[in-house]
Amino acid sequence: MTKIFITLVAAMLLAFSLVATAQEAVPMDSEAALAEARDAAAAETKSRDEFRSLDSEVQSLKKEVLDLNRDLFLLEEELLFPANSQVAFFVSMDVGEYFSLDSVNIKIDGKEVANYLYTEREADALMRGGVHRVHMANLKTGEHELIAVFVGKGPHVRDYRRGATISFDKGIGAKYVELEITDSVKKQQPEFAIKEWE
């Protein structure tokens, strides 16, 4: 019986010592876990700050690339089409009730230089007042002949093909020519005119 009692007492002492050891160990583990959580939060904050910094640098680089691209485009246009030999051709449409534009063909001095096929959205934009630069070229000074052929649907949704021609004098400096489509209410027909911008 004494052996049993001693064994029970030893077991109880062992249990108490384990509980005491566990209680002492728990605060150390929670402090370590708390420190680890603080370190993780600090690392995450640092990572976010680095990401924000990197993102702002990327946005800044994007803006610089867009600005550079615009400058290169302007320089390329200036080199390819110097102001003293530049001629630009624009298409415009007024109302468009009697004509629905499909395509425009441009010939200068008998040579075809542009043939543009319009989408439905582009034709709609022209009818709402838009202007489309259909072609840009370099021409020598002197007399030139322009022939523009317009293809589309005319009155009563019939196929319609009409041309307009003009002789113009290219001087020194840029020249702008408008190919204008208007409605003639009296004739109930579309009219095609070519105008030089001053």
Buried (B, 14 or more C-beta within 10 A) or exposed (E): EEEEEEEEEEEEEEEEEEEEEEEEEEEEEEEEEEEEEEEEEEEEEEEEEEEEEEEEEEEEEEEEEEEEEEEEEEEEEEEEBEEEBBBBBBBBBBEBEBBBBBBBBBBBEEEEBBBBEBEEEBBBBBBEEEEBEBBBBEBEEEEBEBBBBBBBBBBEEEEBEBEBEBEBEBEEEBBBBBBBBBBEEEEEBBBBEBEEEE
